């Protein structure tokens, strides 16, 4: 357990040993949520973009979803 002080702008500091154990470094993002009246903070796990698209492709193959690039552009599936 650790005690943190809240600044005027609502900032808190995570103890260094917690940051090190969780791999949180300056510039990283965390996910915060309230659960049963408690604040839960977890490191945001970011996947490389290529890994994310590989997962999307695998899911499309599994669900047998097929479309051409022209269909995707026409139907505004791409930005």
Protein Blocks (a to p, Z undefined) as FASTA:
>chain_A
ZZddddfkopacddfklmmmnopaehiacddddeehiacddddddddfklmmmmmmmmmm
mnopacdfklmmmnopaZZ
